[in-house]
Amino acid sequence: MLNSLFKEPLFERSAPCLTLRGLPLGFVDVGARGGVHDLVAPIAGVTAVLAFEPDEEECRKLSSQSARNSPWSKCLFQPAALAGGETQATLYALSSPVNSSLRMPNPAFVRRYGMKGYELNQTIPLKTRSLDSVIFDLLGGGDPWGEFLKIDCQGGTHEILEGAERTLAERTVAIFAEVEFFEMYAGEKLFSEVELFLRNRGFSFYGFELHFRSSRLLDKRTSAGRERTFWADAVFFKDPLAGGAWKGPFPERAQHVLFVCALLLEYFDFALQLSLETWAKGEEADRIRSLVARRSALRASHASQEALALFEAVRAHPDEAVLHVGRFVDRRRHLSDYDDVV
């Protein structure tokens, strides 16, 4: 996983790799508790990470760990809470730290779905900053921070984007952001509002990694049914191709960075189309075709092994067949788009 793309011989000889060797990818990780997201681990050696974690103690720990053993080209941790601008705010520290937020949990949601880890431990006053002010004022704007944004902030995605207008306009080509479909946190803006905000700024929505919830009144070992769409990680690209929302200039570095982000997020067909319609010609086009084919390859033997393992699990525990089949589908769902297969 670590540097698996960076050390891929076909990638090493490609134009995107040469671009990132000259100036590493500017990755922003908002909500970095537990460490930098592994989205960019395959190109760690050519990735500059700017990570945010409002818990100062956790941020110091992460920074210390990174200083001792960092796979990244560059890594900075900022003990800052991001929002639309500089304001006084409250961090609601919950019993499960990953659920902590600048907004209170919605008690109706917590009661209805029996959610754990949302009990209030303490409130912490703090000041928020905007992403633009950190990148362009505090850090001087020299590094290309913000080309790829990952946002996991428990109900604050829209506000963080509001504070990143310049970053979105000048730098960002890909976004991987947590969005909700109902108010997990009181007063938060939902996916529809986030999508409209980004669409108006030239970003195209590409897909979800979905998560679901029910009230668990039925035993799923014996019952099947659909659950409410709970939250998702949503993917947005600044797509410069025909039908894409982006209509502005799209320089070669942006083409290369978007290509890499599309590979990392497993939008392989889009990555290939982008390369062939922009910079990749002749020998480079052949190289990119081979690279995308290698990264996207699904080995028939591996699929067979998984299917046989499922068969054996169902045979051994027929009373849990629904669970085994459901988990099999869950593991493969994000790479199981076959609607366009003739």
N, C-alpha and C positions, 0 to 999 in steps of 0.2 A: 504493500500500500504506500508506504513512505517513499516518495520520489519515484514511484513506479512509472509515471509518465515522463518525468524529467530525464530519467536514465534510459528510456526507450530509444534505441538507436535511430529509428525513423524520425522520432521527434527531435532528437539532438541535432539532426541535420536540417531541420525545417526552419523556415523564416520566423514563425512565432517563437521558437526556442532562442534563436539569435536575438530577437527583440528583447526577450525577457532576461537573457544573459547581460544585455547592455543596461537595462533598467528593470528590476524585478516587478512583478505584478503587485499592485497596491491593493491589498485585501484588508477590509475593515470588518472586525468581528464585534458586534454590539451584543453584549450578554455573554461574556467569555468564562463564566464560572465553570471550573473544572478543566479549563484549558482551551486552546484554540481549536475551533471546529475542524474536524478531519476532512471537510470538503476540499481543502487545498493541500492536504498531505501529499497527494501524488506529484505535486510540483513544489514541494517545500523549499528546495534549494534555490528556486528563483522567485520566491514570494516574500514580500515585505508585509508584515502583519502589524496592524494598529488595532489593539484589542481594548475593549471597555468593560469594566466591572465596577459598579458603584460601591460594593462592599470593600472598604479600604484594606481590611485585613486579608481578605481573599486576593485582592489585587497585588498586595505586597508578596504574598506567597507565590502567586503565579509568576510575578516578575523575577523573584529569586530563583525559581525553578528554571525559568527561561535563560537566565544568565549563566547557569551551570551547564545546561545541556539543551541547546536550541537547534532544531533542524532547519530553522528559517534563515533566509538571507538577512533579514532584519526583523526585530520584534520589539514593539513598545506596548506596555500596558498602561492604561490611563484609568485612575480611580475616579471616574466621572460618570454622572447620570445624564444621559442625553435626552433632550426634549426639543421643543420648538425654538427655545431661546434661553436666556439667562433668567431664571426665576427661583423663588423660594419654593421648595416642594417637600413632600414627606415620603420616605421609603417605608412601605408597610412590609416589615420583615415577618414572614410566615413560617409555620412549623417546618415546612419543606423549603429550604432556601431557594431552590430553583423556581418556586412559585412567587417569590417576593416581587413587588411591583410598586410603581408610583401611584397606583390606583388600588382601592379596596376591592377585595373579591366580592362578587355579586352574591349576597346570601341566598337569594332564591335559587341560583344555579347550584350552590354548594349543597343546599338541602335536597333539592329535587334529585340530583344525581349521586348523592352520598359521597361527595368528593373528600378525599383525605389529603392532608398536608396543607390545608388552607386556613388553619387556625392562626390568629394573630399573636405573635410573640412580643413584638415591640414596634414602636414607630421611631424613625430616625430622621430628623430634619436635615436637609441638604440643599445645595444649590445645583440647578441643572445648567447645562451648556448646550449649544447647538453643535452638530457635527461640523458645520461650516466654520464655526469660530475656532474649533480645535485644529482642524486641518490647515486653514489658511492664516489664522492669527497666532495661535499658540505654537504650532509647529512650522509656521512659515511657508507652507505650501510647496516645499521643494520636492518631496517624494510624491509619487502618484497615488497617494492614499485615496481609496474610494472607488477604484475601478470596478471592484467586485465587493458588494455589500452583503453581509449576512446579519440579519436582525432577529434577535430572540429576546424580547423585552417585556413579555407578559402584559399585553394590552396597550403598549405605547408606540407601535410601529408607525402610525399615521403622524404623530407628533414629531418623531425622529426624522421622518422624511420631510416634514415641513421645515425643519431646521437644516436641511441639506440641499436647498435649492441650487446653490452654486456647484456643489459636488455632483449632483445629478445632471446638471446641464453640461458641465465641462469634462467630467471624468467617468462617471458610472456607465458601464455597459451591461452589467448583470446584477440581479438582486435575488437573494434567497431569504425570504422574510416570513416570520410567523404571522398568521392572520387568523381571526376568529369569525364565526358565523352567527354567534349570539354573544351577549355580554357576559363573558366570564368575569370581567372586571367592570365595576360600575362606571358607566359613561364612556367606555372605550368606543372608538370607531371601528367598524367592521370591514370585512373584505371588500364589499362593494364600494366603500368609500376610498379604501386604499387603492383599489384597481383604477377607479376613476381619476384619482389624484395622479397616479403614475401614467395613465394613458394620456392625460392632458400634457404630460411632459415628455412624450415620445417613447414610452415603454409599452411593449406588448406583453400581455399575460400569456405564459406558455403552459403552465401546468401546476399540479398539486402533488404533495405527499400528504395524503389525508389521514385523519384520525377521527374515530367515532366514539359515541357514548350512548348508553341506554340506562334506564333505571334498574336494570338487572332483575326484573321480576320473573323472567323465564330462565330455566336451566338450559344453557346453550349446549350441553351435551346431548340434549334430546329435542331441542327446538332450534329452528333457523328463522332468520328474519333480518330485516334491515334496521340499522341503527341511525341515530341522528348524526349528521356531519358536525363534528365538534370543533376542530381547528385543523389547520394545515400549514405546512411550509409551502409558500407560493413562489413560483419562479417567474421572473420578468426579465426580458432581454430588450436592449435597444436595437431592434431589428431594422437594418437599413435596406433590406431586400423588398421586392415588390409586395405590396400589401402590408408591410410593416408600418408601425406608427412613427418611427423616426424619419424625419425629412431633412435634417440638417447635414452638415459635412460629417464625414466618417473617415478619418485619416487611417493610415496603414496600421499604426499601433493599435487603434481601437479595433480594427478588423482582427488582428492577431490575438488581442486579449479576449475578445468575444468568442473567437474560435476555441481558445483554451477553456474558457468558462463553460461553453456548450459541451465540450468533452467531459469536463469534471462533473457536470450535472446530467450527463448521459443522454443529451439530445444530439445523438450522433448524426442523424440524417441532416439536421439543421446545420451542424458544424461542417459537414462535407459540402452542402449546398453553398453556405457562406463562403468557404474557401474558394470553390470553383468559380463563383460569380464575382469575386473580388481580386485577390492577389495571386492565386495558385494557377500557374500556367506551366506547360511542358513538363520537365522533370519534377518540379515541385508539386504539380498536380498529381502525378503518379505516386509520389512519396506520401502525399496527404491521403490519397485513396487507400493506400496500403496501411497507413497508420490508423485511420478510422476503422477499417475492416478488422484490424487486430484488436483495437480497444472494444469494439462492439461485438466481437465473436461470442456466440453462444454455442458451446460444445455439445453436440448431441449426446455424447457419453455422459456428461454431467447431468443433463436433463433426465436421461434414463435412470441414472442412479437416484436422483431425487424422487422420481415417480415410483421406483421400486421400494425406496425407503418408506414412502407414504403407504404403499400397499401393505408392507409388512407391519407398520404401526396400526393400520386399520384392522388387519387380521388378528393382531395380538390383543387389541382393545376395541372390539366392535362397538361397545357401549359408548366410546368416545370418538366415533368416526366423524361426527360433525365437527368436533374441535380439531382433529388432525387435518381434515380437508380444509377447514377455514384458515388454519395457520399456514398451511401450504400456499394457499391463495394470497394471504397477507404478505408473505415473504417475497412473492414474485409479482405483486400487483403493479409496482412502479415500472416494471419492464415488460408488462403484459398488454401492450397496446397492439391489437391485431385487426382493428376495424378496417384498415385500408388494404388488407391482404386479399388479393384476387384469388 
